[in-house]
């Protein structure tokens, strides 16, 4: 979203929240939202106090979104897109070029954020719509021309275009009070008797983790299935079990993510689009993603 649009002037805090979903720096997010770094920092603290949850956490010289922060920034971007469309209609302006990108929640902040922010630096007038969805819903949306591009896993059927972006590690999430919390890599055979929480079978992550269990020769004792990673993180933090989750997908003050020693504890993900979509904007985004990979090999890999 362009920070100079009329919509941003009408709902400045919405624009600030949306900017956090694109940039991984308070300073850069403030610049994108046409405000100052202190103003945005105070706004973040005010939102967190009002909601009673953390939205961002420090990471090196930048920040990372919590799952709650990711949920709100995606919603803010979608709301700002709706507002910008309305503002253009009120002004009688032609609709700006737009593209809709869908993604798995676990790939949103670390991968989509970089793809979109770097693309917008070269195409500042483009409106970006975000959609968070499962892999099946993403592919259905592309077929229905409701979604233009997606960052998802695994490799889709042949009727879709595919560009490899990277690999994401699968890690073991344990309560921070667990005896393994201070360990390095853990093999699945060491925790085969533990209770586990898992995503339901609609999700690619579940397919990957089921294959890991099978390779280890263990039938896991799964006590609960959920439809989102935040729910799983909350239950793990309460001490109700462990979970195998994608790296960097969930952050919780009372959980710890540990690397797995088992071979194959990762999944491939990439950019997907409809092969019949020959619009210049779609092709430009695909070309941008390809160039990003050539210039910075491994930029999208997600590990602990």
Buried (B, 14 or more C-beta within 10 A) or exposed (E): BBBEBBBBEBBBBBBBBBBBBBBBBBBBBBBBBBBEBEEBBEBBEEBBEEEEBBBBEEEEEBBBBBBBBBBBBBBBBBBBBEBBBEBBEEEEEEEBEBBBBBBBBBBBBBBBBBBBBBBBEEBEEBBBBBBBBBBEBBBEBBEEEEBBBBBBBEEBEEEBBBBBBBBBBBBBBBBBEBEBEEBEBBEBEBBBEBBBBBBEEEBBBBBBBBEBBEEBEBEBEBEBBBEBBBBBBBBBBEEBBBBBBBBBBBBBEEBBBBBBBBEEBBBBBBBBBBEEBEEEBBEBBBEBBBEBBEEEEEBBBBEE
